[in-house]
């Protein structure tokens, strides 16, 4: 390693890196804020209660970290420091309920490009302090500190992810944010608070190492945090039981999400690697319809297809509830619009789509044709009562009665996929001609089935 006497060797390299970082600080802060916004929106729509924050690393903490790390392995260049420090931009997810950690990890992996993941503690039990395991990515503690107290509790419990923001999630003008790493830290609100206290006490080498009694008190506080997390998990379960048993409406989409998780788990479905979908939109729809209760939603759960990765729970429930009823489609479209443009509160309906700009005319035409098709299915092959079976089931009944040909059966599955994209917000890239052709095909199919069933 070359040493510049004028700059003071390693100190000079660190100073150069810090000066560069100060010039780029606004970039790192904007990058972290962009990641925060994506996580905040996706966690909220999935019904996960969390506080999401972000920050660019403070200059003082960066200097402190670099000096500590250089004591063990001196830096030779600014580039070497850049490769070593991965948390210049950071986002923090503080969970209300630690039991939702798996769901949060799924959302992070769906939202961002995860390059590295780490769990703390990596081995349980670990008789080390959080400083020893570099839990907060700040570097090792002062030599000898950890010999003064044998830790009884596991220390820092969290999951860290080093991620990139996918280009598909960046708006025009944000492309530059896709090339840098963001560190995402996930832990309970209690654990994050303990981590901050522990870090500020342990990583202060100029103030001397902690005494054995101070280490013991930190360990005791960690035990209280672990006990608090257990209590939060029990509180979550108690809340789930209350919501599932009550006839009162869901208070928000978080309660709806917890109800769905609890009920589907009881039915043998695992949502660990699946998704609930746009629970916020479903909740808005249920509220407008006056059916935001467990008793209104539960009858549909047995009808769900269990491939939740391909067809999210909220989307399937909406499809079953909307089937063949134009006024319900109107309500769902309003909920979708309200969720995306809460400040505008635009009242979108099938009729307004038909009367809207040319860009949305094709969407309205397709939805209108689909509603007519579902209305016919209710009359021809629907079950007794209000609930309509999923379309794959109804299509098989049509084929069994020879009301549709094998070719029409196959094409109907493509139409269903197209309909799902349109209703659940994935149609903006569809050419209008494709939707108009699909609407025309649906009208022909509807008339053909009607004539055969007569």
C-alpha positions, 0 to 999 in steps of 0.5 A: 500500500502506498502512503502519501505523507502529505495526506497521512497514508490511510487517513488520507485515503479515508479523507478522500473517500469521505470527501467524495461521499459528501459530494454525492450525499444527495444521490445516496439520500435520494436512492435510499428514499426511493427504496423506502417508497417502494417497500412502504407501498408494497408492504402496506398493500400486502397488509403488513404493519411496519414503519419504513424509514431510510437514510444516507449514512451520516458522515460522522458515522461513516468516518467512525466506521472506516477508522475502526475497520482500517485498524484491522485491515488498512485501506489502500484506495478509495475504490477498496473502501467503496467495495467494502462499505455497502450501507451508504444508502439504507432502508429500515423496516420496523415490524409491529409483529415479528411473526410477519418476518417471512412475509416481509422477506417475500415482499422484499424479494418481490420488490427489489433485486436481492443480491445478499441476505443475512440473518442475525444471529446466524447460529442460536444460541450465540454467546456473543454480543451483537458487536461481535457478530457485526450486527449493525454492519458497523465493524468490530468492537474494541478488543477485550470488550466481549471477554467481560461478560458472557451473554445469556440472550441471543443479541441482535435479531434481524435480517439484512438484505443488500439489494438493487432497485430493478429498472422496472420499478424506477420511473423516468429520470430515476435510472441512475438509482439502479446501479447502487446497493441499498442495505435493507434491515428488517427487525421488530420495532423493539429490536431496532430500538435496542440495536440503536442503544447497543450501537451507541454504547459499544462503538465509542472507542474514545470513551473507553470500553463498557464495564461488565455491569454495562454489558450485563445491563445490555444483555438484560435489556435484550432479554426484555426485548425478546420477551416483548417480541413474544408478547407481540406475537401473542398479541397478533394471534389474539387480534387474529382470533378477535377479527375472525370471530367478530361480526363487526367490520374490518377496521382497515386492510391490515385486519383483512390481511391478518384474517386472510392469513389466519383462515387460509393457514387453517385451511392448509394453505401456506402463504410464506412464499405466496402473496396476498395481492392488493388487499388494500384495493379489496378492502376499499371495495368491501367497504363500499359494498358494506360487506367488509366483515369476516362472515362476508368474505369467508364463504369464498375462501373454499373456492380459491385456487391454491396457486397463490403465486400465479393468482394472488388471494385478493385478486381471486376473491375480487374475481369471485365477488364481481362475477356477472355484476356490473355495479360491483365491477364499477365499485372495484374500479373505483377502489382501484382508482382510489388506491392509486390516486388517493388525493384525486378520488377519481370515480371510475366506472365501466360507463366512465371508461367507455366515455373516457379518452381513446386510450381507455375506450378499449378497456371499457369495451372489453370489461363490458363484454366480459360482464355480459359473458359472466352474466350469461354463465350465471344463468347457464352453468352457474350454481344455485345462490349468489356465489359463482364458481371460478371460471375454470370450473364453469368452462369445464361445465360448458365443455361438458355440455358441448356449449363450447368447442375444445378450441373455444375452451383453450381460447377462453383461458387466454381471455381469462388471463387478459381479463385478469390483467385488465381488472387488476391493473396490468393492462397499460401495455396492452394494445387497444386493438388487442382488447377490441378484438378480445371484446368482439370474440367474447360477444360472439362466444356469448351469443353462440353459447346463448343460442346453444343453451336456448 
